[in-house]
Structure formats: C-alpha cells, structure tokens
C-alpha cells in the first residue's frame, strides 16, 4: 500500500473534499462509515472517501483503489499506486479556483452560495460511470441515485481486494450490457433499466462512447450525448460538466429552473437551448458550470 499527503496550500484556491463529493456531482465515491449523502448541507467534514478508478487515458494505465480524507490543511491518501495524479484529475486540484471564482458574476445569490461552501470544486468523473449515474438521476433525490449506483457496483462490478478489504469497481459497459432489464429493475432502476442496458450496449459494441463528445463545440457535444438512450439535454449537460471538461455547461434541473424563475426570469426563453444560452451568459460564460454547481448545492441544501 502506498500513502501520501497533498498540501492544500499548494493549490490555486481553497479546497473542500466533502462538498466536492457530496453535492450531487458524483455518485462514484463512497464513505466507509456508510454516511454518504446523509446530510444535504455537506461541507467541512473529515471523513474518509473511497472509490475504484478504472484506467484513465493520460493519467493511469491501471485500475486503482483510492482512499482519501481531508484534515488539517491536507489531503491524506492511501492507494495501491501513487494516487496524486488520480486525485489531481478526479478532484480537479489543477483548477485555478481563485481565477474561476473571480470570473463568477457579482450576483447576490451567487455570493451567498460561494460563501456557504468555500473550496467546493467540480469533479472529473470517469465518463461511463458518470453517464449511467445521470441516466438514473431523473426525478430522484441524490441519496437514491447514489443507492442505485452502489447496487450496480455490488451486483455487476469487479471485486477488488485492497488492504484486507473488498471493493467493487463500477461495472464495465460489457457487463451492464449483459444484464437483463428485469435484473436491473430488481435493483430499483425502474423505467431507467432499459435505458441503462441499451446505453451500455452502445458503448460496449463501439456504436458510441461518451468520450467521442470531447473536442466538439459545446452545443454539438451536448447534441452528440443525446444519442444515448435515456439522455436528454439536462443529463448530457451533467456529463459534459462533471466528466468531460465543459465548464460552461449548465444543467437545467429543477433547482436551476427555480433559480431562473425567482432570480433570473429574463433568462427563461421557453425552450432548453435558448434558456441554456441565456443562463450560461448570466452565470459567467466559460465557467458558468462552476457557478451553477455552487447555486445548485446551496439551493438544494435550503439556501434562498
């Protein structure tokens, strides 16, 4: 086992692990204490978090178990390999958060959201797990989305032994494509079961992969992702934002639509595409997705 520490003072801007991982961006991490997504206003904790990371192009050629916690101005980590490149990638430790926040609009709602959750960053999840997670997200609370992903891991994921413990990797597209709709429904996926199975089949056979969205203009990338079964504009925006580095993406979910209605009514243009363009410009353009994430976590946790 390898261990290490990342000095948070070395980053450009603050960092908060709990709000980054428990703000509805990612469902691919877990807490060994069983308290993941137990509290809405997540921020400032020192719990351990863990995940199994698949090989990532340009980051690591092998799978890894990663455990991490934040304490006393540092990130402590344990892994089967050097986890610094993985954590830098997955938690966006390479973002210049100070510059990003300085580009946020000087709006009262945005200021309140930032002040409530200083140091929250976006995640950069593996694309397939992110895609399936948000296909499962429709009309679901974050705790239920997380529960679905946990059941998928434990039922179809590869068992990984590390430091005397058993972990479950996120299922591969090939393994999920082999599952029947009935089996997926038994895991409480409901009407999402055929969407997950068909999308997994598309990726497994090479018909389409979420990585193919990379490098396209933003709206073209969003349109491409909607070719996956069960993926509309909102889910596509989530994948672009939380996995594929499109920091301008603003998923128009219930909370952001509520924010538009109450705080930015002039941005409501009557359809997703035009409303998306208007709210992206209002929330900071190239970093609008960062602003959106702060506002989402703030409103979902009871802020006004």
C-alpha positions, -999 to 999 in steps of 0.1 A, spaced: 0 0 0 12 35 -9 3 65 12 8 102 9 -3 138 17 -12 166 -6 -6 201 9 -37 221 1 -17 253 5 0 244 -28 -33 247 -47 -46 277 -66 -75 284 -43 -93 267 -15 -105 231 -14 -132 212 4 -135 175 -1 -169 169 15 -189 194 -5 -170 184 -37 -180 148 -33 -214 152 -16 -230 180 -36 -248 159 -63 -220 159 -88 -207 124 -83 -222 90 -73 -190 70 -79 -174 76 -44 -184 61 -11 -178 66 26 -167 35 46 -188 49 75 -220 44 55 -229 81 57 -226 92 21 -253 117 12 -267 116 47 -267 154 50 -277 179 24 -256 209 35 -224 189 32 -192 208 39 -161 208 60 -160 172 72 -130 149 77 -145 116 67 -127 90 45 -139 86 10 -131 57 -14 -135 47 -50 -122 22 -76 -108 41 -105 -106 25 -140 -76 32 -163 -78 68 -174 -61 80 -206 -32 102 -198 -35 96 -161 -31 59 -153 -28 27 -172 -42 5 -144 -71 3 -121 -67 17 -86 -84 17 -52 -81 52 -38 -90 63 -2 -88 100 8 -97 123 36 -92 160 44 -76 170 76 -55 200 89 -49 216 56 -40 184 37 -54 155 18 -43 122 32 -45 93 7 -40 55 5 -39 35 -27 -23 6 -45 -3 31 -65 7 68 -65 -27 85 -61 -16 121 -66 -22 121 -104 -55 104 -99 -67 128 -72 -55 158 -91 -76 146 -121 -107 134 -103 -110 163 -78 -98 190 -102 -69 200 -80 -53 215 -111 -81 241 -114 -72 277 -106 -102 282 -83 -93 317 -74 -94 327 -111 -126 308 -117 -144 324 -87 -132 359 -98 -150 353 -131 -183 344 -114 -209 372 -117 -213 396 -88 -248 384 -81 -264 382 -45 -274 345 -50 -240 335 -63 -222 353 -35 -244 336 -8 -237 302 -24 -200 307 -26 -198 320 10 -217 289 22 -194 264 5 -159 278 1 -135 254 -16 -161 232 -34 -147 221 -67 -161 203 -97 -154 166 -101 -139 149 -132 -156 115 -131 -148 86 -155 -172 91 -184 -191 58 -185 -199 58 -148 -209 95 -149 -232 88 -179 -250 59 -163 -253 78 -130 -271 107 -146 -293 85 -167 -305 72 -133 -309 107 -119 -343 116 -134 -368 126 -107 -346 112 -80 -331 125 -48 -293 124 -46 -294 97 -19 -315 74 -41 -293 80 -72 -263 71 -50 -281 39 -38 -287 28 -74 -251 32 -83 -240 13 -52 -263 -16 -61 -249 -16 -96 -214 -18 -83 -220 -46 -59 -240 -66 -84 -221 -62 -116 -187 -46 -106 -154 -65 -104 -144 -74 -68 -111 -57 -58 -92 -67 -27 -71 -40 -11 -55 -37 24 -77 -66 37 -110 -50 24 -132 -58 -6 -142 -30 -30 -164 -31 -61 -154 -13 -93 -180 4 -113 -194 -21 -139 -179 -21 -173 -202 -14 -203 -198 -50 -214 -210 -63 -180 -240 -40 -178 -250 -48 -214 -253 -85 -204 -278 -77 -176 -314 -81 -184 -340 -54 -180 -357 -74 -153 -324 -78 -133 -318 -40 -135 -354 -33 -124 -348 -56 -94 -321 -31 -84 -348 -3 -83 -338 13 -116 -374 12 -127 -382 27 -161 -345 36 -164 -335 0 -166 -338 -4 -204 -321 30 -209 -291 18 -189 -289 -15 -206 -291 0 -241 -266 27 -234 -242 2 -220 -247 -19 -252 -239 11 -274 -207 17 -255 -197 -20 -253 -202 -25 -291 -184 7 -300 -216 22 -315 -209 53 -295 -189 63 -264 -192 94 -242 -155 102 -249 -164 110 -285 -180 142 -273 -146 156 -264 -132 183 -287 -166 193 -302 -181 227 -298 -202 227 -266 -237 225 -281 -226 199 -307 -211 179 -278 -244 181 -259 -263 170 -290 -240 141 -295 -246 128 -260 -283 128 -265 -278 99 -290 -275 77 -259 -308 61 -248 -323 79 -218 -301 110 -223 -318 144 -228 -302 178 -228 -300 180 -190 -283 147 -185 -260 155 -214 -250 187 -197 -243 169 -164 -219 145 -182 -202 174 -201 -197 193 -168 -188 165 -144 -167 144 -167 -157 159 -200 -143 193 -190 -171 215 -205 -171 240 -176 -196 262 -194 -224 236 -192 -253 245 -170 -277 215 -164 -312 230 -163 -325 208 -134 -353 216 -110 -331 237 -88 -316 258 -115 -350 263 -132 -363 275 -98 -333 299 -96 -341 312 -131 -378 317 -121 -370 336 -89 -337 354 -96 -331 355 -134 -366 355 -151 -352 373 -181 -332 342 -189 -363 320 -194 -366 318 -232 -392 290 -233 -370 261 -245 -339 244 -233 -314 256 -259 -322 293 -257 -326 293 -219 -293 275 -216 -275 301 -237 -290 329 -216 -283 315 -182 -248 305 -192 -240 341 -201 -256 353 -169 -237 329 -147 -202 336 -161 -198 322 -196 -169 298 -198 -171 289 -160 -209 290 -158 -210 254 -148 -189 261 -117 -214 289 -107 -243 265 -114 -228 239 -91 -225 263 -62 -260 276 -67 -274 240 -70 -258 228 -38 -268 260 -20 -305 259 -30 -308 221 -26 -295 225 10 -321 251 20 -305 283 9 -325 311 -6 
